[in-house]
Amino acid sequence: MEEARYWETVVKTWNAARPQTLWRFHSDAVNLALVARWPAKGRVKRLLKTDAFDEAFGNGLYPFLVSKAEQVVSVDISVSVLSAARSRHIGLPATRADVRHLPFADDVFDVVVSNSTLDHFASLDEIVISLLELHRVLREGGQLLLTLDNLSNPIIALRSVLPFRLLHCLGIVPYYVGATCGPYRLRRMLRRAGFEVREVSAVMHCPRMLAVAVASVLERYATVATQRRFLRFLMAFEHLSYWPIRFLTGYFVAVRAIKH
């Protein structure tokens, strides 16, 4: 599969030149804060995470998710990502699969966590197909916790109309980013897929390109204390999630939806 081969190449490149440990720590913290604030009724039985990239190159969400579910299953299209995730997180059940064609029976998961997975497809139609698959494998009343690149953010909107090759050559995007949408269109797509949307928000409000660049420098040369102050500074931007301008400043739109 061409897409799988592409992501295998991305993993090799990332391992060689893009560890980005400090930035990934912040990214994980933002995702963790988001998932932790959304309500859950006790410990669920089965939880699906739709990719393992974060777990392959950092803590990701797995250490938190295993405290909330009896079984956490991750899928990813890349064998290398799955291997790296298993090495970091012993015991992580990880399966090679495409989220558009999941190898699971109907109604088997209580929760699906999908953080920035579906925004790497070439078209909105593929996002819809994925949403229908996630709806299929969720039990009735199950929760979908989803983030996508936020097209209402002017930077994401500009990025979406520029050629990927140019953005990649300039170092602006490290890997392929595909079709996405803003909060209002995403809400409509979820409803058509059979979900009831309960909450819509936005996350990752810091100036991302600048933050990644500064984090790379601090990771090499700064003291641990300075790095911690920098991380606290970045997290302060997340207060914008509660402001009226959140969909203009947030890099990701975040949704909690329930299967009817």
FILUMDREN-999593 format. One record per residue (C-alpha): residue in one letter; x, y, z. Coordinates in pm, whole numbers. Example, Ala and Ser with C-alpha at 12.3 -4.5 7.8 and 13.67 -1.06 7.14 Angstrom:
@rest->A&xx->1230&yy->-450&zz->780
@rest->S&xx->1367&yy->-106&zz->714
end
This chain:
@rest->M&xx->0&yy->0&zz->0
@rest->E&xx->143&yy->334&zz->-109
@rest->E&xx->29&yy->522&zz->201
@rest->A&xx->186&yy->265&zz->433
@rest->R&xx->517&yy->289&zz->246
@rest->Y&xx->506&yy->667&zz->274
@rest->W&xx->461&yy->657&zz->652
@rest->E&xx->742&yy->404&zz->684
@rest->T&xx->967&yy->664&zz->517
@rest->V&xx->839&yy->935&zz->752
@rest->V&xx->927&yy->722&zz->1054
@rest->K&xx->1284&yy->667&zz->932
@rest->T&xx->1330&yy->1039&zz->867
@rest->W&xx->1178&yy->1134&zz->1201
@rest->N&xx->1401&yy->894&zz->1390
@rest->A&xx->1708&yy->1029&zz->1213
@rest->A&xx->1649&yy->1404&zz->1237
@rest->R&xx->1331&yy->1503&zz->1423
@rest->P&xx->1318&yy->1372&zz->1779
@rest->Q&xx->1152&yy->1694&zz->1904
@rest->T&xx->1128&yy->1557&zz->2256
@rest->L&xx->1040&yy->1889&zz->2420
@rest->W&xx->772&yy->1979&zz->2167
@rest->R&xx->622&yy->1631&zz->2181
@rest->F&xx->603&yy->1662&zz->2559
@rest->H&xx->391&yy->1974&zz->2514
@rest->S&xx->175&yy->1814&zz->2244
@rest->D&xx->109&yy->1514&zz->2467
@rest->A&xx->23&yy->1744&zz->2757
@rest->V&xx->-233&yy->1934&zz->2548
@rest->N&xx->-399&yy->1613&zz->2429
@rest->L&xx->-397&yy->1469&zz->2779
@rest->A&xx->-558&yy->1781&zz->2926
@rest->L&xx->-828&yy->1764&zz->2660
@rest->V&xx->-915&yy->1398&zz->2710
@rest->A&xx->-896&yy->1426&zz->3088
@rest->R&xx->-1149&yy->1710&zz->3105
@rest->W&xx->-1413&yy->1526&zz->2904
@rest->P&xx->-1646&yy->1322&zz->3126
@rest->A&xx->-1644&yy->944&zz->3147
@rest->K&xx->-1860&yy->717&zz->3361
@rest->G&xx->-1602&yy->513&zz->3545
@rest->R&xx->-1360&yy->271&zz->3380
@rest->V&xx->-1477&yy->144&zz->3043
@rest->K&xx->-1416&yy->-203&zz->2904
@rest->R&xx->-1261&yy->-141&zz->2560
@rest->L&xx->-1106&yy->171&zz->2409
@rest->L&xx->-971&yy->223&zz->2057
@rest->K&xx->-700&yy->473&zz->1967
@rest->T&xx->-685&yy->538&zz->1594
@rest->D&xx->-307&yy->576&zz->1556
@rest->A&xx->9&yy->511&zz->1756
@rest->F&xx->237&yy->790&zz->1633
@rest->D&xx->238&yy->980&zz->1963
@rest->E&xx->308&yy->660&zz->2155
@rest->A&xx->591&yy->573&zz->1915
@rest->F&xx->783&yy->896&zz->1978
@rest->G&xx->675&yy->997&zz->2328
@rest->N&xx->445&yy->905&zz->2613
@rest->G&xx->138&yy->982&zz->2408
@rest->L&xx->-196&yy->915&zz->2572
@rest->Y&xx->-148&yy->545&zz->2646
@rest->P&xx->-40&yy->575&zz->3014
@rest->F&xx->-354&yy->778&zz->3086
@rest->L&xx->-589&yy->570&zz->2872
@rest->V&xx->-497&yy->243&zz->3043
@rest->S&xx->-616&yy->395&zz->3369
@rest->K&xx->-955&yy->459&zz->3207
@rest->A&xx->-1011&yy->133&zz->3019
@rest->E&xx->-963&yy->-237&zz->3085
@rest->Q&xx->-823&yy->-277&zz->2734
@rest->V&xx->-670&yy->-14&zz->2507
@rest->V&xx->-621&yy->-111&zz->2143
@rest->S&xx->-419&yy->102&zz->1901
@rest->V&xx->-420&yy->77&zz->1525
@rest->D&xx->-181&yy->231&zz->1277
@rest->I&xx->-106&yy->189&zz->909
@rest->S&xx->271&yy->182&zz->970
@rest->V&xx->449&yy->-129&zz->1096
@rest->S&xx->742&yy->85&zz->1216
@rest->V&xx->513&yy->308&zz->1421
@rest->L&xx->349&yy->8&zz->1581
@rest->S&xx->686&yy->-150&zz->1659
@rest->A&xx->817&yy->170&zz->1818
@rest->A&xx->496&yy->213&zz->2020
@rest->R&xx->515&yy->-144&zz->2151
@rest->S&xx->879&yy->-91&zz->2249
@rest->R&xx->793&yy->219&zz->2452
@rest->H&xx->474&yy->80&zz->2603
@rest->I&xx->510&yy->-285&zz->2692
@rest->G&xx->180&yy->-466&zz->2666
@rest->L&xx->17&yy->-218&zz->2427
@rest->P&xx->-217&yy->-416&zz->2196
@rest->A&xx->-140&yy->-265&zz->1857
@rest->T&xx->-276&yy->-379&zz->1522
@rest->R&xx->-185&yy->-278&zz->1172
@rest->A&xx->-502&yy->-139&zz->1021
@rest->D&xx->-648&yy->144&zz->816
@rest->V&xx->-907&yy->346&zz->1008
@rest->R&xx->-1117&yy->354&zz->690
@rest->H&xx->-1146&yy->-27&zz->703
@rest->L&xx->-1120&yy->-140&zz->1064
@rest->P&xx->-1078&yy->-515&zz->1134
@rest->F&xx->-1323&yy->-517&zz->1425
@rest->A&xx->-1680&yy->-634&zz->1470
@rest->D&xx->-1969&yy->-394&zz->1518
@rest->D&xx->-2036&yy->-234&zz->1859
@rest->V&xx->-1720&yy->-355&zz->2036
@rest->F&xx->-1565&yy->-33&zz->2176
@rest->D&xx->-1692&yy->193&zz->2452
@rest->V&xx->-1467&yy->486&zz->2356
@rest->V&xx->-1271&yy->586&zz->2046
@rest->V&xx->-989&yy->841&zz->2080
@rest->S&xx->-876&yy->988&zz->1750
@rest->N&xx->-631&yy->1275&zz->1785
@rest->S&xx->-526&yy->1418&zz->1447
@rest->T&xx->-556&yy->1091&zz->1255
@rest->L&xx->-827&yy->1163&zz->1002
@rest->D&xx->-670&yy->1487&zz->877
@rest->H&xx->-402&yy->1297&zz->684
@rest->F&xx->-636&yy->1173&zz->412
@rest->A&xx->-656&yy->1335&zz->71
@rest->S&xx->-1028&yy->1410&zz->75
@rest->L&xx->-1321&yy->1488&zz->302
@rest->D&xx->-1495&yy->1181&zz->161
@rest->E&xx->-1229&yy->964&zz->326
@rest->I&xx->-1289&yy->1142&zz->656
@rest->V&xx->-1659&yy->1061&zz->623
@rest->I&xx->-1578&yy->696&zz->551
@rest->S&xx->-1361&yy->688&zz->863
@rest->L&xx->-1634&yy->845&zz->1076
@rest->L&xx->-1878&yy->580&zz->956
@rest->E&xx->-1628&yy->309&zz->1052
@rest->L&xx->-1576&yy->461&zz->1396
@rest->H&xx->-1953&yy->478&zz->1438
@rest->R&xx->-1980&yy->111&zz->1339
@rest->V&xx->-1729&yy->-20&zz->1593
@rest->L&xx->-1862&yy->193&zz->1880
@rest->R&xx->-2139&yy->50&zz->2096
@rest->E&xx->-2461&yy->246&zz->2131
@rest->G&xx->-2395&yy->535&zz->2369
@rest->G&xx->-2018&yy->506&zz->2317
@rest->Q&xx->-1802&yy->819&zz->2300
@rest->L&xx->-1588&yy->950&zz->2018
@rest->L&xx->-1314&yy->1196&zz->2120
@rest->L&xx->-1181&yy->1350&zz->1801
@rest->T&xx->-938&yy->1621&zz->1693
@rest->L&xx->-863&yy->1745&zz->1342
@rest->D&xx->-661&yy->2027&zz->1192
@rest->N&xx->-881&yy->2335&zz->1231
@rest->L&xx->-959&yy->2498&zz->896
@rest->S&xx->-1106&yy->2799&zz->1078
@rest->N&xx->-756&yy->2888&zz->1195
@rest->P&xx->-613&yy->3130&zz->934
@rest->I&xx->-274&yy->2959&zz->937
@rest->I&xx->-427&yy->2617&zz->872
@rest->A&xx->-651&yy->2769&zz->604
@rest->L&xx->-348&yy->2920&zz->427
@rest->R&xx->-153&yy->2597&zz->460
@rest->S&xx->-438&yy->2401&zz->303
@rest->V&xx->-422&yy->2598&zz->-23
@rest->L&xx->-44&yy->2592&zz->-65
@rest->P&xx->133&yy->2298&zz->-236
@rest->F&xx->248&yy->2032&zz->9
@rest->R&xx->585&yy->1993&zz->-166
@rest->L&xx->661&yy->2360&zz->-115
@rest->L&xx->560&yy->2352&zz->251
@rest->H&xx->763&yy->2036&zz->306
@rest->C&xx->1073&yy->2173&zz->135
@rest->L&xx->1052&yy->2487&zz->349
@rest->G&xx->1029&yy->2272&zz->661
@rest->I&xx->685&yy->2407&zz->752
@rest->V&xx->517&yy->2065&zz->756
@rest->P&xx->722&yy->1753&zz->839
@rest->Y&xx->483&yy->1507&zz->673
@rest->Y&xx->172&yy->1497&zz->457
@rest->V&xx->-130&yy->1683&zz->587
@rest->G&xx->-452&yy->1627&zz->402
@rest->A&xx->-808&yy->1749&zz->384
@rest->T&xx->-978&yy->1887&zz->692
@rest->C&xx->-1255&yy->2123&zz->794
@rest->G&xx->-1367&yy->2370&zz->1057
@rest->P&xx->-1594&yy->2309&zz->1357
@rest->Y&xx->-1925&yy->2373&zz->1184
@rest->R&xx->-1867&yy->2142&zz->890
@rest->L&xx->-1723&yy->1876&zz->1119
@rest->R&xx->-2036&yy->1893&zz->1333
@rest->R&xx->-2252&yy->1835&zz->1024
@rest->M&xx->-2036&yy->1544&zz->908
@rest->L&xx->-2059&yy->1377&zz->1247
@rest->R&xx->-2435&yy->1413&zz->1255
@rest->R&xx->-2466&yy->1258&zz->909
@rest->A&xx->-2250&yy->969&zz->1028
@rest->G&xx->-2495&yy->904&zz->1312
@rest->F&xx->-2328&yy->1083&zz->1602
@rest->E&xx->-2477&yy->1326&zz->1849
@rest->V&xx->-2227&yy->1607&zz->1903
@rest->R&xx->-2199&yy->1700&zz->2271
@rest->E&xx->-1902&yy->1939&zz->2280
@rest->V&xx->-1692&yy->2131&zz->2028
@rest->S&xx->-1378&yy->2321&zz->2122
@rest->A&xx->-1028&yy->2401&zz->1997
@rest->V&xx->-682&yy->2321&zz->2132
@rest->M&xx->-314&yy->2398&zz->2067
@rest->H&xx->-328&yy->2777&zz->2074
@rest->C&xx->40&yy->2868&zz->2097
@rest->P&xx->212&yy->3000&zz->1779
@rest->R&xx->307&yy->2652&zz->1668
@rest->M&xx->582&yy->2708&zz->1411
@rest->L&xx->767&yy->2946&zz->1640
@rest->A&xx->712&yy->2722&zz->1942
@rest->V&xx->851&yy->2417&zz->1762
@rest->A&xx->1161&yy->2611&zz->1653
@rest->V&xx->1224&yy->2749&zz->2003
@rest->A&xx->1164&yy->2407&zz->2158
@rest->S&xx->1427&yy->2252&zz->1929
@rest->V&xx->1687&yy->2507&zz->2042
@rest->L&xx->1599&yy->2476&zz->2411
@rest->E&xx->1606&yy->2099&zz->2388
@rest->R&xx->1972&yy->2116&zz->2283
@rest->Y&xx->2108&yy->2403&zz->2488
@rest->A&xx->1879&yy->2502&zz->2777
@rest->T&xx->1872&yy->2376&zz->3131
@rest->V&xx->1590&yy->2151&zz->3252
@rest->A&xx->1454&yy->2440&zz->3460
@rest->T&xx->1440&yy->2666&zz->3152
@rest->Q&xx->1268&yy->2394&zz->2952
@rest->R&xx->1005&yy->2354&zz->3223
@rest->R&xx->938&yy->2728&zz->3230
@rest->F&xx->898&yy->2722&zz->2853
@rest->L&xx->646&yy->2437&zz->2875
@rest->R&xx->445&yy->2626&zz->3136
@rest->F&xx->449&yy->2930&zz->2908
@rest->L&xx->314&yy->2724&zz->2616
@rest->M&xx->39&yy->2568&zz->2828
@rest->A&xx->-79&yy->2915&zz->2931
@rest->F&xx->-200&yy->2965&zz->2573
@rest->E&xx->-452&yy->2685&zz->2625
@rest->H&xx->-668&yy->2924&zz->2830
@rest->L&xx->-774&yy->3056&zz->2489
@rest->S&xx->-988&yy->2740&zz->2460
@rest->Y&xx->-1246&yy->2924&zz->2671
@rest->W&xx->-1237&yy->3249&zz->2472
@rest->P&xx->-1476&yy->3344&zz->2189
@rest->I&xx->-1180&yy->3353&zz->1947
@rest->R&xx->-1084&yy->2989&zz->2019
@rest->F&xx->-1161&yy->2868&zz->1666
@rest->L&xx->-935&yy->3134&zz->1519
@rest->T&xx->-641&yy->3059&zz->1747
@rest->G&xx->-665&yy->2681&zz->1795
@rest->Y&xx->-469&yy->2460&zz->1556
@rest->F&xx->-705&yy->2168&zz->1618
@rest->V&xx->-1081&yy->2148&zz->1643
@rest->A&xx->-1183&yy->1907&zz->1921
@rest->V&xx->-1514&yy->1723&zz->1941
@rest->R&xx->-1684&yy->1487&zz->2183
@rest->A&xx->-1967&yy->1293&zz->2022
@rest->I&xx->-2195&yy->1004&zz->2121
@rest->K&xx->-2318&yy->720&zz->1905
@rest->H&xx->-2698&yy->715&zz->1885
end
